[in-house]
Amino acid sequence: MIEMGGWAFWRGTLALIIGSFMVFANVYVTQPLLPMIAREFAISELQAASSFTITTLTLGLSLLFYGPLSDALGRKKIMLLTLLGVTLTTFALSFAKDYSSLLFLRALQGFFLAGLPAIAVAYLGDEYRPHAMAIAVGLYISGNTLGGIGGRLIGGFVGEWQGTSAAFLTMALVSLLCFLLFWVLLPNSQHFEAKRFRVRTIVTNVALHVRNPMLLLCYLIGGFNFFIFINQYSYITFVLEDEPYSLSAKFVSLLFLTYLSGTVGSAFSGKLASHMSQPRIMSLGTGIVMLGSLVTLGSSLMAIVLGLFINCFGFFLCHSTASSFVSKNAQQAKASASSLYLVFYYLGASVGGFYLDPFWQMGGWPAVVMGSWCVLGAVFVLTLLLGKRHAQQVTAAATAP
């Protein structure tokens, strides 16, 4: 098993960070381009946002497939094949000439993008010692935030300079480099034990995880947090491109540098877990997102940026902790447990825009924040319920003969 701090630890963790960067850069490359896509294809804000949400939808639905498939065929092989598929579909996107083609390719891309997120934490669980895994998960998820920043910067800067096709072509070249580095760096599995692939097993495992109250609460926490967090970013792009800010796509993409605080939050979550319970960290993270959403109501651009910095830190503090919590508390089939968490997570991203759009149409950004608080308040209550159940379990384990 891989210990904390050795060459194998850093080589494997770096590979997964690079793979994570590649995946999430491709997921988010369209987000700063949404106003440009709306103008180019003469469609509404909600339709333009579908070029992002269709990817998260197919990504989320595909996650249940990859976990059990990797249980049968191996972790590294599936991750490599899906990252290659991501690279090829991104190249194809640079040739899309109409909105229907763009939407189809983004949906297909989502299918391939699911491979690494579905398997990465299970790979760490197979190969890393528990303490090393907790640190590696936090660092791996920090790659999510770096990918989110990188993809949006590529989309914003290249898109404004040369258009959407050039943004996808640039993203494809970056993806090819990331794929090659991932292939070379990631250590081969040494402790993987293959299990036969059966559809019945998938259904049985999903039912098992959903019947576990702690896992179900964690799934709902992750899903509804992302439901709000990521779709706030979609609507804030339209706010900033309108009066009184009138920012161009490249300057809107700079807004996503706020994800850097999420990188800190993800890396910090593993260390914080040694001082307080993971459900309490989720409560803290959700409360921070609620605070950040309020701060964005300030009329100045600086207030919006500060609020988003706060949001990112809180969200990724909660998300990385929840992801680790699921892996630790799944009684069996850890890969499918982690995949199911991400199913809830990405389905939340896919439908959150439909929830927030009526608020946007009704009262603009202040109404979006109001709608966000309704959901985030419910999520905060769920974190408290999870904390209560977790404390009961810990007490029962401590007093058991």
C-alpha positions, -999 to 999 in steps of 0.1 A, spaced: 0 0 0 12 35 -8 23 55 22 21 92 28 49 113 14 68 88 -8 75 91 -45 47 67 -54 23 89 -33 32 121 -51 34 104 -86 -1 89 -82 -16 120 -66 -1 143 -93 -15 121 -121 -50 123 -106 -47 160 -101 -38 164 -138 -66 141 -148 -90 160 -126 -78 193 -141 -84 179 -176 -119 166 -168 -132 198 -151 -116 221 -176 -136 204 -203 -168 205 -182 -166 242 -175 -150 256 -207 -184 268 -220 -195 286 -189 -179 320 -196 -191 316 -232 -228 314 -224 -237 349 -233 -216 345 -266 -234 312 -273 -268 328 -267 -260 356 -292 -244 333 -318 -273 309 -319 -301 334 -311 -313 314 -280 -323 322 -245 -301 323 -214 -316 290 -202 -310 273 -236 -274 286 -237 -269 272 -202 -280 238 -215 -246 235 -233 -232 232 -198 -260 213 -180 -263 187 -207 -227 177 -200 -232 175 -163 -264 155 -169 -248 128 -190 -218 128 -168 -239 122 -137 -260 94 -153 -228 76 -166 -212 75 -132 -232 44 -121 -219 25 -151 -182 32 -147 -178 23 -110 -189 -14 -114 -172 -16 -148 -139 -6 -131 -146 -32 -104 -145 -58 -131 -119 -45 -156 -96 -24 -135 -92 12 -126 -64 26 -147 -75 11 -180 -110 26 -178 -97 60 -168 -72 61 -197 -99 51 -223 -124 77 -211 -98 105 -210 -89 96 -246 -126 98 -255 -128 133 -238 -98 145 -260 -114 132 -292 -149 147 -285 -133 181 -276 -115 181 -310 -149 173 -327 -165 202 -308 -142 227 -325 -159 218 -358 -195 221 -346 -214 245 -369 -249 246 -352 -263 245 -317 -278 210 -322 -244 196 -330 -228 214 -301 -254 200 -277 -250 165 -290 -212 165 -287 -214 181 -252 -237 153 -242 -213 126 -256 -184 144 -239 -202 141 -206 -204 103 -210 -166 101 -213 -159 128 -186 -176 105 -160 -148 79 -162 -122 95 -140 -145 110 -113 -163 77 -109 -131 57 -103 -104 80 -89 -114 78 -52 -119 40 -55 -84 38 -70 -70 57 -40 -90 34 -17 -74 3 -33 -38 16 -34 -33 41 -5 -31 38 32 -62 54 49 -43 85 62 -26 89 28 -59 85 10 -76 113 31 -48 137 21 -48 125 -15 -85 130 -19 -83 166 -8 -54 172 -32 -72 154 -60 -104 175 -55 -82 206 -56 -75 196 -92 -113 200 -98 -110 236 -88 -79 242 -109 -96 226 -139 -127 248 -133 -104 279 -134 -83 267 -164 -113 257 -185 -131 290 -179 -100 310 -186 -94 292 -219 -131 296 -228 -132 333 -219 -99 345 -234 -96 323 -265 -134 325 -271 -134 363 -271 -102 364 -292 -110 338 -319 -145 325 -312 -160 293 -296 -144 269 -322 -109 281 -313 -117 278 -276 -126 241 -281 -95 235 -303 -72 250 -276 -90 229 -249 -84 198 -271 -47 204 -273 -45 209 -235 -65 177 -230 -41 157 -252 -11 169 -231 -29 161 -198 -39 126 -212 -2 118 -220 10 129 -186 -17 109 -168 -8 78 -188 29 81 -178 26 91 -142 -3 70 -127 11 38 -110 -4 5 -121 -28 -10 -97 -12 -34 -72 -40 -42 -49 -70 -43 -72 -92 -74 -70 -115 -79 -99 -152 -86 -94 -176 -100 -120 -197 -73 -138 -234 -79 -133 -263 -55 -138 -280 -71 -108 -250 -62 -87 -252 -26 -97 -289 -24 -87 -283 -42 -55 -254 -19 -45 -273 12 -53 -302 0 -32 -278 -9 -4 -262 26 -4 -296 45 -6 -309 25 24 -278 36 44 -292 68 61 -257 84 65 -248 78 29 -282 91 17 -279 122 38 -244 128 24 -257 123 -12 -284 149 -6 -259 174 9 -235 171 -20 -262 172 -47 -282 202 -33 -250 222 -25 -239 218 -61 -275 224 -73 -271 260 -61 -233 267 -62 -226 259 -99 -258 275 -113 -251 307 -94 -220 310 -116 -241 306 -148 -264 334 -139 -237 358 -126 -221 357 -160 -252 374 -174 -252 399 -145 -216 410 -152 -220 413 -190 -249 436 -185 -250 472 -171 -235 486 -150 -205 462 -152 -204 455 -190 -176 430 -187 -164 411 -218 -161 373 -219 -124 373 -210 -129 395 -180 -159 374 -169 -136 343 -171 -112 360 -146 -141 359 -122 -135 321 -119 -101 327 -103 -123 328 -72 -120 290 -75 -86 293 -60 -102 296 -26 -119 263 -33 -85 248 -40 -75 259 -5 -107 247 10 -103 212 -5 -67 208 6 -77 222 41 -105 197 46 -83 167 52 -63 185 79 -94 199 95 -109 164 97 -83 155 124 -97 182 147 -135 180 142 -161 155 128 -167 154 91 -204 162 94 -195 193 114 -171 204 86 -200 200 61 -222 222 83 -194 248 84 -189 247 46 -226 251 39 -228 280 63 -199 297 46 -217 293 12 -248 310 27 -226 338 39 -209 343 6 -242 343 -13 -253 373 9 -221 391 2 -227 390 -35 -257 412 -31 -234 442 -26 -236 467 -55 -199 468 -62 -179 444 -84 -156 439 -54 -185 427 -32 -195 401 -59 -159 388 -62 -155 386 -25 -188 368 -21 -177 342 -47 -143 337 -31 -162 329 2 -187 306 -17 -159 286 -33 -140 281 -1 -171 269 17 -185 247 -11 -153 228 -17 -146 224 20 -180 207 22 -177 187 -10 -143 172 -5 -153 163 31 -185 147 19 -167 127 -8 -142 113 17 -170 106 42 -189 84 16 -158 63 9 -151 58 46 -186 49 56 -197 27 26 -200 -8 40 -191 -25 7 -188 -16 -30 -169 16 -23 -166 24 -60 -203 24 -66 -209 43 -33 -185 71 -45 -201 70 -80 -236 73 -65 -225 104 -46 -213 120 -78 -246 110 -95 -265 131 -70 -238 158 -73 -240 162 -111 -278 157 -113 -280 186 -89 -259 207 -113 -281 197 -142 -314 207 -127 -304 236 -105 -306 260 -134 -343 251 -140 -350 259 -103 -331 292 -103 -344 304 -137 -379 315 -124 -362 335 -96 -339 351 -123 -369 360 -145 -388 373 -115 -362 395 -98 -327 391 -112 -297 383 -91 -313 392 -56 -341 368 -63 -315 341 -73 -298 346 -39 -332 343 -22 -339 310 -40 -304 298 -31 -309 305 6 -341 284 6 -322 253 -6 -290 260 14 -309 263 46 -324 229 40 -289 215 33 -276 230 66 -304 211 84 -293 179 66 -257 183 78 -270 186 114 -290 154 110 -260 136 96 -239 149 125 -264 135 150 -264 100 133 -227 100 130 -222 108 167 -247 80 176 -227 55 155 -194 66 170 -208 63 206 -223 29 198 -189 17 184 -171 30 215 -194 12 239 -197 -21 221 -180 -51 238 
